[in-house]
Amino acid sequence: ADGIVVIDGEKCIGCWSCMLICPHNAIKMGVSKNGRKISVKCDLCVDREIQACVEICPNKALAVVECE
């Protein structure tokens, strides 16, 4: 409903299908907390009020905007 796409690390089997099909190259290979290979991507810092990358950017080049 909020438009945020997250990866369920418990269900991911590391097949990389999502990474291959993503037109934005936004999904990368990663490792879970228990050492399994899984897909990872930005989750827009859902646990933070302001996204970490937006907050730390020294030139204020990053912003979160609503897409139509």
MDTraj code that builds the backbone (N, CA, C; nanometers):
import mdtraj as md
import numpy as np

residues = "ALA ASP GLY ILE VAL VAL ILE ASP GLY GLU LYS CYS ILE GLY CYS TRP SER CYS MET LEU ILE CYS PRO HIS ASN ALA ILE LYS MET GLY VAL SER LYS ASN GLY ARG LYS ILE SER VAL LYS CYS ASP LEU CYS VAL ASP ARG GLU ILE GLN ALA CYS VAL GLU ILE CYS PRO ASN LYS ALA LEU ALA VAL VAL GLU CYS GLU".split()
xyz = np.array([
    [0.0818, -0.1207, 0.0000],
    [0.0000, 0.0000, 0.0000],
    [0.0859, 0.1267, 0.0000],
    [0.2037, 0.1202, 0.0661],
    [0.2897, 0.2390, 0.0729],
    [0.3888, 0.2470, -0.0422],
    [0.3925, 0.1451, -0.1283],
    [0.4793, 0.1465, -0.2447],
    [0.6216, 0.0988, -0.2184],
    [0.6549, 0.0695, -0.0927],
    [0.7892, 0.0238, -0.0587],
    [0.7996, -0.1264, -0.0855],
    [0.9008, -0.1646, -0.1605],
    [0.9250, -0.3053, -0.1896],
    [1.0354, -0.3535, -0.0971],
    [1.0079, -0.4604, -0.0224],
    [1.1089, -0.5180, 0.0665],
    [1.1273, -0.6657, 0.0316],
    [1.2415, -0.7184, 0.0641],
    [1.2723, -0.8590, 0.0389],
    [1.2601, -0.9346, 0.1697],
    [1.1870, -1.0445, 0.1679],
    [1.1735, -1.1305, 0.2852],
    [1.2932, -1.2252, 0.2862],
    [1.3906, -1.1960, 0.3702],
    [1.5134, -1.2744, 0.3764],
    [1.4933, -1.4183, 0.4188],
    [1.3814, -1.4467, 0.4860],
    [1.3520, -1.5846, 0.5271],
    [1.3053, -1.6688, 0.4084],
    [1.2424, -1.6051, 0.3118],
    [1.1904, -1.6772, 0.1954],
    [1.2873, -1.6776, 0.0780],
    [1.3754, -1.5788, 0.0706],
    [1.4680, -1.5674, -0.0417],
    [1.5629, -1.6865, -0.0456],
    [1.5784, -1.7453, -0.1642],
    [1.6681, -1.8601, -0.1802],
    [1.7947, -1.8236, -0.2570],
    [1.8101, -1.6958, -0.2875],
    [1.9308, -1.6518, -0.3569],
    [1.9388, -1.6973, -0.5004],
    [1.8254, -1.7026, -0.5689],
    [1.8259, -1.7463, -0.7095],
    [1.8627, -1.6322, -0.8040],
    [1.8545, -1.5092, -0.7546],
    [1.8898, -1.3866, -0.8260],
    [1.7958, -1.3507, -0.9411],
    [1.6811, -1.4180, -0.9527],
    [1.5850, -1.3855, -1.0588],
    [1.5425, -1.2397, -1.0513],
    [1.5164, -1.1906, -0.9309],
    [1.4737, -1.0513, -0.9144],
    [1.5845, -0.9555, -0.9572],
    [1.7074, -0.9899, -0.9274],
    [1.8200, -0.9053, -0.9644],
    [1.8352, -0.8981, -1.1157],
    [1.8153, -1.0086, -1.1838],
    [1.8296, -1.0138, -1.3286],
    [1.7212, -0.9352, -1.4004],
    [1.6003, -0.9318, -1.3453],
    [1.4883, -0.8678, -1.4137],
    [1.4708, -0.7212, -1.3763],
    [1.5297, -0.6754, -1.2667],
    [1.5106, -0.5376, -1.2203],
    [1.5672, -0.4390, -1.3226],
    [1.4826, -0.3515, -1.3805],
    [1.5303, -0.2579, -1.4823],
    [1.6152, -0.1442, -1.4258],
    [1.6172, -0.1299, -1.2944],
    [1.6902, -0.0197, -1.2320],
    [1.8208, -0.0638, -1.1658],
    [1.8520, -0.1931, -1.1751],
    [1.9730, -0.2473, -1.1133],
    [1.9774, -0.2158, -0.9630],
    [1.8597, -0.2212, -0.8994],
    [1.8481, -0.1823, -0.7593],
    [1.8673, -0.2986, -0.6625],
    [1.8669, -0.4210, -0.7115],
    [1.8788, -0.5380, -0.6250],
    [2.0190, -0.5950, -0.6397],
    [2.0806, -0.6248, -0.5271],
    [2.2187, -0.6740, -0.5258],
    [2.2268, -0.8075, -0.4521],
    [2.3386, -0.8752, -0.4680],
    [2.3648, -0.9972, -0.3928],
    [2.4081, -0.9594, -0.2523],
    [2.3563, -1.0302, -0.1549],
    [2.3918, -1.0022, -0.0168],
    [2.4001, -1.1297, 0.0639],
    [2.4197, -1.1136, 0.1933],
    [2.4298, -1.2260, 0.2850],
    [2.3389, -1.1988, 0.4044],
    [2.2617, -1.2985, 0.4433],
    [2.1718, -1.2839, 0.5576],
    [2.2512, -1.2874, 0.6878],
    [2.1834, -1.2630, 0.7986],
    [2.2486, -1.2641, 0.9302],
    [2.3069, -1.3996, 0.9640],
    [2.2468, -1.5062, 0.9090],
    [2.2991, -1.6405, 0.9373],
    [2.3914, -1.6929, 0.8274],
    [2.4331, -1.6042, 0.7345],
    [2.5327, -1.6411, 0.6349],
    [2.4800, -1.6928, 0.5034],
    [2.3474, -1.6990, 0.4857],
    [2.2909, -1.7438, 0.3581],
    [2.2992, -1.6327, 0.2543],
    [2.3185, -1.6699, 0.1268],
    [2.3190, -1.5713, 0.0184],
    [2.1738, -1.5345, -0.0135],
    [2.1453, -1.4033, -0.0123],
    [2.0120, -1.3540, -0.0412],
    [2.0208, -1.2254, -0.1241],
    [1.9089, -1.1853, -0.1802],
    [1.8998, -1.0577, -0.2496],
    [1.8791, -0.9478, -0.1461],
    [1.9367, -0.8297, -0.1724],
    [1.9187, -0.7152, -0.0837],
    [1.8933, -0.5901, -0.1666],
    [1.8226, -0.4945, -0.1087],
    [1.7950, -0.3679, -0.1749],
    [1.7584, -0.2657, -0.0700],
    [1.7540, -0.1429, -0.1106],
    [1.7145, -0.0344, -0.0226],
    [1.5704, -0.0552, 0.0230],
    [1.5464, -0.0381, 0.1524],
    [1.4097, -0.0478, 0.2048],
    [1.3571, 0.0890, 0.2490],
    [1.4246, 0.1943, 0.2033],
    [1.3895, 0.3322, 0.2361],
    [1.3965, 0.3594, 0.3862],
    [1.4777, 0.2829, 0.4578],
    [1.4953, 0.3012, 0.6027],
    [1.3603, 0.3118, 0.6730],
    [1.2774, 0.2112, 0.6535],
    [1.1420, 0.2133, 0.7091],
    [1.1400, 0.2308, 0.8604],
    [1.2516, 0.2024, 0.9263],
    [1.2588, 0.2163, 1.0718],
    [1.3087, 0.3541, 1.1156],
    [1.3325, 0.4440, 1.0215],
    [1.3835, 0.5781, 1.0521],
    [1.2857, 0.6842, 1.0031],
    [1.2880, 0.7990, 1.0660],
    [1.2043, 0.9103, 1.0216],
    [1.2575, 0.9704, 0.8914],
    [1.3906, 0.9856, 0.8822],
    [1.4570, 1.0359, 0.7624],
    [1.5536, 0.9278, 0.7144],
    [1.5537, 0.8993, 0.5838],
    [1.6419, 0.7968, 0.5298],
    [1.7871, 0.8353, 0.5549],
    [1.8701, 0.7365, 0.5890],
    [2.0098, 0.7603, 0.6257],
    [2.0878, 0.8288, 0.5144],
    [2.0690, 0.7868, 0.3909],
    [2.1441, 0.8460, 0.2797],
    [2.1049, 0.9916, 0.2579],
    [1.9764, 1.0228, 0.2735],
    [1.9286, 1.1606, 0.2582],
    [1.9851, 1.2472, 0.3697],
    [1.9847, 1.1941, 0.4912],
    [2.0328, 1.2694, 0.6066],
    [2.1823, 1.3000, 0.5994],
    [2.2620, 1.2071, 0.5476],
    [2.4076, 1.2218, 0.5521],
    [2.4657, 1.2907, 0.4282],
    [2.3917, 1.3035, 0.3203],
    [2.4448, 1.3606, 0.1961],
    [2.4893, 1.5055, 0.2180],
    [2.6189, 1.5348, 0.2037],
    [2.6693, 1.6693, 0.2325],
    [2.6202, 1.7759, 0.1350],
    [2.5839, 1.7364, 0.0147],
    [2.5383, 1.8331, -0.0860],
    [2.3868, 1.8396, -0.0983],
    [2.3173, 1.7623, -0.0149],
    [2.1703, 1.7573, -0.0194],
    [2.1212, 1.7195, -0.1592],
    [2.1944, 1.6273, -0.2227],
    [2.1614, 1.5840, -0.3579],
    [2.0536, 1.4757, -0.3589],
    [2.0236, 1.4179, -0.2429],
    [1.9248, 1.3115, -0.2349],
    [1.7993, 1.3625, -0.1657],
    [1.6848, 1.3143, -0.2137],
    [1.5565, 1.3499, -0.1523],
    [1.4580, 1.2359, -0.1766],
    [1.3633, 1.2222, -0.0879],
    [1.2560, 1.1270, -0.1067],
    [1.1383, 1.2043, -0.1641],
    [1.0881, 1.1602, -0.2781],
    [0.9780, 1.2299, -0.3437],
    [0.8669, 1.1295, -0.3755],
    [0.7468, 1.1789, -0.3827],
    [0.6323, 1.0960, -0.4191],
    [0.6323, 1.0759, -0.5698],
    [0.6118, 0.9529, -0.6142],
    [0.6027, 0.9228, -0.7576],
    [0.4560, 0.9189, -0.7970],
    [0.4311, 0.9568, -0.9175],
    [0.2927, 0.9537, -0.9673],
    [0.2619, 0.8217, -1.0289],
])
top = md.Topology()
chain = top.add_chain()
for i, resn in enumerate(residues, 1):
    res = top.add_residue(resn, chain, resSeq=i)
    for name in ("N", "CA", "C"):
        top.add_atom(name, md.element.get_by_symbol(name[0]), res)
traj = md.Trajectory(xyz[None], top)
